Amino acid sequence: MALRGVPAALLAVVAGLVPGQPPAPVTPPPAEVLTRSADGYPRDGFGLLAVVRGTVRIAEGCLVIDGGAGPSLVIWPYGTRWLADGSALVLPDGSVLRIGSSVTGGGGHTVAGRRQLRMVADAGTVERVVDCSRRTTKAVSIFNSYGWGPIGQA
């Protein structure tokens, strides 16, 4: 049944199809980005005083930073996300970070325990970190909120 007054090209756009071409495949990101809570340590309040540095990698479907002494799971600043095509991370300041990049920033280190992580992440993120720790490592690196300074790339 044809729709009257609706051009076929408009229907194709609305349907997300281009005539003669298959729809673009949707590739899921290679790992979930685990981020701090929006209400994690406040920008003008307490922050972690260690340095987080290493090479960004993916291990068993989890983002890790390998600083040379072994990998650690990573909790990124709130607002960190994948590019739409899943090829790189976008940091809160808009910087693009590719897998294999070396990074450094303020933050801290802990173990993948619920009690330790509740200070910086919501319950869902805490559970996902604990789940990743079962497949990878118990070590966790946490970047501070961007109010404490950006994450640099080496």
C-alpha positions in Angstrom: 0.0 0.0 0.0 1.5 3.3 -1.1 1.3 6.4 1.1 -0.1 9.4 -0.7 1.9 12.6 -0.6 5.0 11.0 0.9 7.9 10.8 -1.5 9.8 7.5 -1.6 13.1 9.2 -0.9 11.7 10.7 2.4 10.5 7.2 3.4 13.9 5.8 2.7 15.6 8.5 4.9 13.1 8.0 7.7 13.6 4.2 7.5 17.4 4.8 7.6 17.9 3.1 4.2 19.6 4.4 1.1 18.2 2.8 -2.1 20.6 0.2 -3.5 22.8 0.1 -0.3 22.4 -2.1 2.7 22.1 -0.4 6.1 25.4 0.5 7.8 26.4 -2.2 10.3 26.2 -1.2 13.9 29.4 -2.3 15.6 29.3 -2.3 19.4 32.2 -0.7 21.2 35.0 -3.1 22.0 34.6 -2.5 25.8 32.4 -0.6 28.1 33.6 2.8 29.3 33.3 2.7 33.1 33.1 6.3 34.5 33.0 8.1 37.7 29.6 9.3 39.1 28.5 12.7 38.1 28.5 13.5 41.8 31.9 11.8 42.5 34.5 13.8 44.3 33.4 17.5 43.8 35.6 19.7 41.6 36.5 21.9 44.6 36.7 19.2 47.1 38.7 16.1 47.8 40.7 14.5 44.9 43.1 11.6 44.7 46.7 12.6 44.8 48.5 9.8 42.9 49.4 9.8 39.2 47.6 7.4 36.9 49.7 6.5 33.8 50.1 3.8 31.3 49.0 2.4 27.9 45.2 2.0 27.2 44.4 -1.5 26.3 41.4 -3.9 26.2 41.6 -7.2 28.1 38.7 -9.6 28.2 36.2 -7.0 27.1 37.4 -4.5 29.7 39.4 -1.2 29.4 42.6 -1.4 31.3 45.7 0.8 31.7 49.0 -1.1 31.6 51.6 0.9 33.5 54.4 -1.7 33.3 53.7 -3.4 36.6 50.6 -5.1 35.1 47.3 -3.9 33.9 44.6 -2.2 36.1 41.0 -1.6 35.3 40.2 2.0 34.8 37.4 4.3 35.9 37.4 7.4 33.6 36.1 10.9 34.4 32.4 11.4 34.1 31.5 12.2 30.5 34.1 9.9 28.9 32.5 7.9 26.0 33.2 6.1 22.8 33.2 7.8 19.4 30.1 6.9 17.5 32.0 4.3 15.4 33.6 2.7 18.5 37.1 3.4 17.3 38.3 5.6 20.1 37.4 7.2 23.4 36.3 10.8 23.7 37.4 12.5 27.0 35.3 15.1 28.7 37.3 18.0 27.1 36.8 16.5 23.6 40.2 14.9 23.3 40.3 11.7 21.3 42.1 8.7 22.9 42.8 5.6 20.8 43.5 2.2 22.2 47.3 1.8 22.5 47.7 5.5 23.5 49.8 6.3 26.5 48.1 8.5 29.1 48.8 10.3 32.4 46.6 12.1 34.8 45.8 12.7 38.4 43.9 10.1 40.3 44.5 7.1 42.4 44.7 3.3 42.7 42.6 0.8 44.7 41.3 -2.8 44.5 38.1 -3.9 42.9 36.0 -3.9 46.0 32.5 -2.5 46.4 33.3 -0.5 49.5 36.4 1.2 48.0 34.6 2.1 44.7 31.4 3.4 46.1 33.0 6.8 46.8 33.6 7.5 43.1 31.1 5.4 41.1 27.4 4.5 41.1 26.2 1.0 42.1 25.9 -0.1 38.5 29.5 0.9 37.6 30.8 -0.7 40.8 29.2 -4.0 39.8 30.6 -3.8 36.3 34.1 -3.1 37.7 33.8 -6.1 40.1 32.6 -8.2 37.1 35.6 -7.1 35.0 37.9 -7.8 37.9 36.9 -11.5 37.9 38.1 -11.8 34.3 41.2 -9.5 34.4 42.8 -8.0 37.4 41.8 -6.8 40.9 43.8 -3.5 40.5 41.8 -0.4 39.6 43.0 3.0 38.6 40.7 6.0 39.0 41.1 9.3 37.1 40.0 12.4 39.0 37.2 14.6 37.7 38.3 17.1 35.1 38.2 19.9 37.7 41.5 18.5 38.9 43.1 18.7 35.4 42.9 16.9 32.1 44.2 13.5 31.1 47.4 14.0 29.0 48.6 11.9 26.2 52.3 11.0 25.8 
